[in-house]
Amino acid sequence: MKQAESHILVIFGASGDLTKRKLIPALLELEKQNLLPDALAVLGVSRTNLSDREFRQRMTEFLGKNEDEKLVTKFLDRLFYQSISTSESYDYPVLKDRLLTIAKEKAIPENFIFYLSTPPQLYEIIPKNLASVDLNKSDDGFRRLIVEKPFGTDLNSAKELNKNLLNYFAENQIYRIDHYLGKESVQNLLVTRFSNGIFEPIWNHNFIHHVEITSAESLGVENRGGYYDHSGAMRDMVQNHLLQLVGMVAMEPPVVVEADAIRNEVLKVFQSLRPIKEEEVEKYVIRGQYIESHIKNELVKGYRQEEGVDPESRTETFLAMKFFIDNWRWAGVPFYIRTGKKLPTRVTEVVIHFKKTPHHLFGNQYNTEQTANQLVIRIQPDEGILLKFGMKVPGAGFRVQSVNMDFHYEDLADAQRLPAAYERLLLDCMQGDATLYSRGDAVEKAWEYVQPIMNAWQNNAEIPIYGYPAGTWGPDVADQLVEDGQWRYPCKNLSNDGTYCEL
């Protein structure tokens, strides 16, 4: 593994929730595994007035109670804090002076990573202010900028954001972070496909009937009603996370396992998506909104009753869509995406549905179960892979039963734990590897694809938004999208799939 160069990680929005719950714990895990460079400092930046000592104390609350004391002390010694007004350019010379002072005291080269853990309205202001004091220039060391999603709220805002970022930082300095791509099981999509001779030859329209991707959440909007009502499932999940999954499932083999080679192939998939015109949206896209229901004998509020949500809201909490990828590999193969809140369980998986055998020998003769093979790639939870195929039931005749062959990541002998997404992504940026980060042109292409759908919803009030009881798999009408079958209804457990269902 490439060793990360010594540097200073600057976290804007250091007093925020993401820093405390994700970034600092991820950095501690990297410390445990000796993956951080010896000379590393983390400078928290926010408006709150704190000393270095107070900042370290606050971060201690999020490090776990049973951590090794020496390790925690070593880690906390890396943390520093600087209070500035991030939106005001006059405070940035102060930030630059502090960075150079820390670099000199700790013998760290002038390599800086800037992490924007801030509200999106600061994504254009902070890079501009950094550039005003030459902190964007790579003359004396590398400069990298990590930007959290959302990367815009529509096509125009995404283009505007990219344009403004590129005014101050080069594309190869910008790391657009999508935590979904940091999941081990997402990365394993590439390995499953391209390292196994049994899969790649049949990964095309000749053998695959359709592809189904589900990302279900059992929770509702919780305390984020005000935010979610201006976002919805399309912006929150489909445009970024799920289209990135589609890109990895459908991409051509890259020439090398290297950032630009892989991201070029993902972009080609987005360029091949068959456009859905505004007048076709009802045919290919179903949206829904959870309504009041009882789950385990407990009354659950509907979406419009949630705090911060417009009582007449038409924001989708469920979305199902059918689309095609018009290229040689996927000609005619339907892809289905489904995501939603207040569904029966929390699960994300990719299902490859293979075509049935051309001659239904046993099904026709004995009127028994004859199902097509499925390859289930589980992203979360119970991460692993499940293959479903037919076997003969013992006894007279040729009665066929679908059986399972599965693999779990936890079964790997040397896998003590699956690294969290932010651990992997932070380490990748430290090492200068942008493979699992979104590139600007792909972000714009994804927005370009979903924009006509959002336009249709905005311009045509007659396009329905279907209610579905909280705790169910969404509106029944979503089943009409799927030809020759129905959606797979996954359970939390991957093992013993079809024998029992854990929700």
KEKOL-733442 format. One record per residue (C-alpha): x, y, z; residue in three letters. Coordinates in steps of 0.05 Angstrom, whole numbers, plus 5000, padded with zeros to 4 digits. Layout:
! KEKOL-733442
XYZALA
...
This chain:
! KEKOL-733442
500050005000MET
502450694982LYS
504551095043GLN
501151765053ALA
505852365054GLU
506152795117SER
501053355114HIS
496053775152ILE
488653605146LEU
484354225154VAL
477054085172ILE
472354665160PHE
466054585202GLY
469954245257ALA
464554355309SER
459354015266GLY
456153335271ASP
459853005212LEU
466653175242THR
464852895310LYS
461152275290ARG
464852065226LYS
471352415211LEU
474852415279ILE
472951685294PRO
475251485224ALA
481951835235LEU
482851475302LEU
481550805268GLU
486950975217LEU
491551145276GLU
490150465306LYS
492250125242GLN
498650545235ASN
496150815169LEU
497051545185LEU
503651875168PRO
508152005228ASP
508052755216ALA
500552915211LEU
496553475242ALA
489053585240VAL
486854305245LEU
479554415261GLY
476655065235VAL
470055375256SER
466856005282ARG
466255735353THR
471456005401ASN
475655425427LEU
482755305448SER
486654695423ASP
485554375491ARG
478054505490GLU
477454225420PHE
481153595440ARG
476653505500GLN
470453565457ARG
473053055407MET
474652565463THR
467152455473GLU
466752125405PHE
472751655410LEU
469551085449GLY
470650915522LYS
475050295516ASN
480550575472GLU
487850485489ASP
489951095531GLU
496851165499LYS
493851135429LEU
488551655445VAL
493752115475THR
498052055413LYS
492052185369PHE
489552785408LEU
496453095404ASP
495353145329ARG
489153575338LEU
489254335335PHE
483854865329TYR
483155545296GLN
477055995303SER
475556425241ILE
469556675204SER
469856195144THR
465656645100SER
470057255109GLU
476557325069SER
479957775120TYR
480657175168ASP
484556735119TYR
491457045130PRO
490456835203VAL
488956125179LEU
495056115134LYS
499656365190ASP
496955825236ARG
498155285183LEU
505255505171LEU
506655545246THR
504054825257ILE
507954575197ALA
514354885224LYS
513454655296GLU
511653935276LYS
516653895218ALA
511053765168ILE
511953945094PRO
507054465068GLU
502053945043ASN
494854135059PHE
488153775051ILE
482054215061PHE
475653835080TYR
469154235071LEU
464753935125SER
460254555119THR
453554765092PRO
453554745015PRO
452955505010GLN
460255545033LEU
462855074978TYR
464255664932GLU
466356164986ILE
471655765022ILE
475655564960PRO
475556294937LYS
478056525005ASN
483455995006LEU
485756224937ALA
486056944962SER
491956755006VAL
495056264955ASP
493055644995LEU
490555324930ASN
497455334898LYS
501554694896SER
508455034888ASP
511054824957ASP
506954194968GLY
500353874948PHE
493654204959ARG
487253794958ARG
480053994969LEU
474753494994ILE
467553694980VAL
461653345012GLU
455153224975LYS
450453514953PRO
454153724890PHE
448654204870GLY
441154124873THR
439854084798ASP
443754104733LEU
444754864732ASN
447154914804SER
451854314793ALA
454954644732LYS
455555304771GLU
458854954830LEU
463854594785ASN
465455234748LYS
466755604813ASN
470955054843LEU
475155024779LEU
476355774784ASN
480755644845TYR
482754904844PHE
484654434787ALA
480253824775GLU
485853364800ASN
485853744866GLN
478353664878ILE
475753044914TYR
468053004913ARG
466452504968ILE
460752004963ASP
461051565024HIS
457351004987TYR
463550894944LEU
467650795006GLY
463950155025LYS
468149525017GLU
462249154985SER
461449704932VAL
468849654914GLN
468148904910ASN
463448994851LEU
469749124809LEU
473348514837VAL
467448054830THR
466648244757ARG
473748324732PHE
477647794771SER
472947204759ASN
472746854692GLY
465946554708ILE
462547234712PHE
465447714661GLU
463747284599PRO
456347274619ILE
455947994644TRP
451948244584ASN
445348244547HIS
446247534521ASN
445547234591PHE
442647774637ILE
435147894636HIS
435048504681HIS
438848854737VAL
435549094801GLU
438449564853ILE
434849684919THR
436850164975SER
431650135030ALA
431450495096GLU
426950305154SER
427550995185LEU
423451595164GLY
426152305158VAL
427052335234GLU
429053045253ASN
431153235182ARG
424153395156GLY
425854125139GLY
432053905099TYR
428953295066TYR
422753665042ASP
427254074996HIS
431153454974SER
427252814966GLY
429452114944ALA
431752334875MET
436752854901ARG
438452484965ASP
439751784937MET
438751674863VAL
442752224829GLN
448952064869ASN
449351404907HIS
445050954863LEU
447351214795LEU
454551104819GLN
452650384835LEU
449750314766VAL
456250584737GLY
460350044773MET
455549484754VAL
455149674681ALA
462149954665MET
467049644616GLU
473549364642PRO
478549934655PRO
485449874624VAL
488649934693VAL
486149994764VAL
487450734768GLU
482951334783ALA
482051644714ASP
481450964679ALA
475850734725ILE
472251414726ARG
472651454650ASN
468850804645GLU
463551034695VAL
462651674654LEU
461551264591LYS
455850894626VAL
452551554644PHE
453451794572GLN
449951154548SER
443751234592LEU
437551274548ARG
434351954563PRO
427451954596ILE
423452514564LYS
418852944606GLU
412752644573GLU
415251934588GLU
416352024662VAL
409851704684GLU
411651084644LYS
418550984673TYR
418551314742VAL
414051194803ILE
414451634864ARG
411251544931GLY
410551835001GLN
409651435065TYR
403051535102ILE
400851385172GLU
400850655191SER
401950165248HIS
408749815253ILE
409149275306LYS
402749535337ASN
405650245343GLU
402450825306LEU
407551145259VAL
406651845231LYS
406051975157GLY
411152405120TYR
406653015117ARG
405752985193GLN
413353015206GLU
416253635237GLU
418654135185GLY
414753815127VAL
409654205086ASP
402753915101PRO
401453905025GLU
408553675007SER
409553294942ARG
416753104959THR
417952374944GLU
420251915000THR
420051314952PHE
422451264881LEU
422550684832ALA
424850744760MET
426250334698LYS
431550544648PHE
436150274595PHE
443550334578ILE
444350394503ASP
450950074488ASN
453549414460TRP
453849054528ARG
447049254555TRP
442649324494ALA
435449174513GLY
436948994586VAL
432349374634PRO
435449664697PHE
430949794758TYR
432550254817ILE
428450284880ARG
429650694942THR
425350944999GLY
424351125071LYS
419950755122LYS
420650105084LEU
420649435121PRO
428249395132THR
434849745120ARG
438349405062VAL
442249584999THR
443749064946GLU
444848944872VAL
441248354840VAL
443348074773ILE
437447674744HIS
440047184692PHE
435746944635LYS
432146284643LYS
434645674606THR
432045684535PRO
428545014544HIS
424644934609HIS
425744184611LEU
423944044683PHE
418944604692GLY
414744404632ASN
414743664647GLN
413543664721TYR
409944324734ASN
414944514788THR
418645134808GLU
422945394751GLN
426346044770THR
432046414738ALA
438846454770ASN
440347074812GLN
446847374837LEU
445647814897VAL
451248294916ILE
449648554986ARG
452349245001ILE
449449295071GLN
448148985121PRO
450648265126ASP
455548445069GLU
456947885020GLY
454747524957ILE
449047034946LEU
448146594885LEU
441346254873LYS
440945644828PHE
436645034817GLY
437844344848MET
434043694846LYS
429743534907VAL
431542834932PRO
426442294913GLY
422742074852ALA
422142514791GLY
425743164775PHE
422843674821ARG
427344294822VAL
428444744881GLN
432245404885SER
438145354932VAL
443245854959ASN
450745904957MET
453346494997ASP
459646845019PHE
460347345076HIS
465947845084TYR
466447685157GLU
468546975137ASP
475247225110LEU
480546965158ALA
484547605161ASP
478548075161ALA
477748305233GLN
472948855213ARG
470349205152LEU
473249905149PRO
468150465152ALA
467150855088ALA
470351495114TYR
476551125136GLU
477750875066ARG
476151525032LEU
480251965078LEU
486251505070LEU
485351504994ASP
485552254992CYS
491652275036MET
494951804986GLN
492652214927GLY
488051664900ASP
481651944871ALA
478851274846THR
472851264894LEU
471452014888TYR
466452304838SER
469252714780ARG
466053364758GLY
463953134688ASP
460552504716ALA
456852914768VAL
454153374714GLU
452252784669LYS
448352464726ALA
444553114738TRP
443353184663GLU
440052494664TYR
435252624722VAL
433653354707GLN
427953204657PRO
424652764710ILE
424853324762MET
422453824710ASN
416453374694ALA
414553334768TRP
415154094774GLN
411454264710ASN
405953734710ASN
401753714774ALA
397753124745GLU
403552644753ILE
401452264816PRO
405252154880ILE
402651514910TYR
401751404984GLY
404350775016TYR
403450545088PRO
409750635130ALA
413049955138GLY
411149685069THR
415249625005TRP
412450254973GLY
406450364926PRO
403649734894ASP
403850084827VAL
411450034828ALA
410649284811ASP
407949494743GLN
414749744723LEU
417849054726VAL
416548614666GLU
416047854672ASP
416447844747GLY
416648274809GLN
421648624854TRP
425748204901ARG
423748334973TYR
430248285011PRO
431148145085CYS
436448405132LYS
439647715132ASN
443247465070LEU
444346765099SER
438446295096ASN
435146755046ASP
428246465031GLY
428246045095THR
426846605145TYR
426647365141CYS
429847825192GLU
427348545189LEU
